[in-house]
Amino acid sequence: MIKDLYKHRFEIFFATQLFILFGSLLFPSEFFENVLTPILFLVNTIAGIFLVSKKRKLMWFLIILFGISLVVFGSSMMNRQTEFQENFLIRLSVYFIFYIIVAHQIILQIWKAKRVNNLVVIGLMCGYISLGFIAFFLFTTIEIVEPNSFKGIVIDSTNASMGLDSIMYYSYITLMTIGYGDIVPVSPLAQKASLITGLMGQFYLVIVTAIVVGKYIQHNAKSND
């Protein structure tokens, strides 16, 4: 069963990512952000563990991170308002580390792939979306630690999970270097983080995607000879 799951590791991870990004279109916003989003991130963490299951030490490290996320999530669900923000910051830190590791592993697996197939293409998309999640956790942490770092984003201090849709939106707009201007980084830390996010998106497209496309062209050229 584990081998079968590993074969579909990118598809499972990609499906959970899409649900996190667009699930709010199917459910009430407050219910999705407060209840479903933490659960979906836990499911996505499990899917990420399958991505690195061939590297035992790394897999166990991610399992430990998953355990921490589970404990903190359970504590948050007990509605202890005095501990909510602290627990939320711990969850952000855990997921930030998790997605850096997973994004790195996805890029390595894509980079080492000898042949470009559907699995590699889905992995390529997973890697790009993972960069957006990294930016999301980074921006959210900045906004909680330094309120009003982003003009156009409002987070309730008593319920830090509210307003996350706006940060998620800004993360991908910045990653894709679109920049509509409705949300603006105003603090120096937020500006640096936005700059890094934009560079990550461009480097991924220019380097990683270019490598995959090059392998695809090379393979097709050999097949036609």
Secondary structure, 3 states (H helix, E strand, C coil): CHHHHHHCHHHHHHHHHHHHHHHHHCCCHHHHHHHHHHHHHHHHHHHHHHHCCCCHHHHHHHHHHHHHHHHHHHHHCCCCHHHHHHHHHHHHHHHHHHHHHHHHHHHHHHHHCCCCCHHHHHHHHHHHHHHHHHHHHHHHHHHHHCCCCEECCCCECCECCCCHHHHHHHHHHHHCCCCCCCCEECCHHHHHHHHHHHHHHHHHHHHHHHHHHHHHHHHHHHHHC
